[in-house]
Amino acid sequence: MSGTSTTIHNAQVQLLATLVNNVALGFIGAGFIVPAVNGQPSWFAPIWVGCGVGLHYVARLILRRLR
């Protein structure tokens, strides 16, 4: 595989991992910010945070595809 092709592949992998990680940050933010704005704890906040942490882990797994 040529160097240019490897560079393109790595850039695409990094962009995908960044996308997934940004979505994870949104989930984690929703888990903390929405209850804070409402002024009361929410039963679904831990679910949002858990999904965000899971997506963050998926982003880390995606980065293992770097060449």
Residue pairs with C-beta under 8 A, 6 or more apart in sequence:
1 67
6 67
9 67
10 66
10 67
13 62
13 63
13 65
13 66
14 63
14 66
16 62
17 59
17 60
17 62
17 63
18 59
20 55
20 56
20 58
20 59
20 62
21 55
21 56
21 59
23 55
24 51
24 52
24 53
24 54
24 55
24 56
24 58
24 59
25 52
26 52
27 48
27 49
27 51
27 52
27 55
28 48
28 49
28 52
28 53
28 56
29 52
30 48
30 52
31 45
31 46
31 47
31 48
31 49
31 52
32 45
32 49
34 42
34 45
34 48
35 41
35 42
35 45
